[in-house]
Amino acid sequence: MDMTQNRHPERLGAFIDALTELLGSEPHEGDLLRRGGKLLAQLVSHDDWLAEEFTVPDANRYQQFLLHADPQQRFSVVSFVWGPGQRTPIHDHRVWGLIGMLRGAEDAQGYRRNAQGRLETSGPAIRLQPGQVEALSPHSNDVHQVSNAFSDQVSISIHVYGADIGTVKRAVYDLDGSEKLFISGYSNAAATAHQDQPTGSPTP
């Protein structure tokens, strides 16, 4: 697909402005996810606005390109670029989140703790197609594993989080329920100060 013609980068700015206005009204989380999800769905219904530099995959790991960080740290917008077959470890977020599919597709499998404290899958995996949006809440479906749905092509999703997510301390999990804290940083920025990435694991 030739993405160099008829580009509309202003769509991202309009989304940021609309979400900033929404957050200014101090909505409760459910209303924020519902209304914010509609705004993100509008953004990812068009694949003509994301700068090419934020669409480049890496052969070794998926990329997380910061597109916008709210000056008040109320939200951040991140382009996730998935090389063929790439996936995250099981991880959490600890803030609200919205995931909108821009290009390709991704699969998200939720997890929960059982009575023994181990992790088990929570429902079937969710496949996001272009234009679709999934909402995440630290109060319900915060722990999941995400993967590129394709083994032979790049996928791109736009993630919106209720914080500057590259600076938030959160966790990756093993199936036995053990967890390890990390701070992700971004692929297009200097490493976050005091960054603590789990050895041998891709960073969510």
C-alpha positions, 0 to 999 in steps of 0.5 A: 500500500502506498502511504505517501499520498494524501496523508492527513497527519492532522488526524492525530492532533484532532484525536489528542485535542478531543481526548484532552477535552474529554479528560478535562471533564473528569469522567468516571473510568467507564465513561472515559473508556466508552467515549475515548474508545469511540475517539480512538475508533475514529482515528484508526478507521483511517490509515493515512496519518501515521508518520512512516518513522513510527511504522518501522519494525525491528527484526528482534522485538516489537517497537513502541514509538511514543506519539504524544505524552500529555504535559500533565501525564494524564495519557500517552499515545503509542504506536506499537509495531509488530514484526511477523510473529512477535509477542509480549510476555504476560504483563499488566498496565496498572492504568486504563488503556485503549488499543486500536488496530490500525494495520494488520491484526493482533491477538490478546489473551487475558489472564487471571489468578486462580485460587492457587495464585497461578495464572490461567487464561480468562476467556478466549483470545480477542483478535483486533482487526483494523478499526476495532478498539479494545478497552483495558482497566486495572480493575478488571482485565489488566493482565494479558499477552498480545501478539501479532496475528500474522507470521508473515506481515507487520501489524500496527496498533495504536495504544492509549494509556492513562499515564506516560506509560513508558515511565510507569512501573508495572510487571511481567508474569510467569504462569506460576504467578510470579512477577517481575517489575519493569519500566518500558521506556520507548523505542524512539527515546533515550532509556527511561531513568532507572529503567528496570527491564526483565532480563531475557523478556521483551518489554510490553 
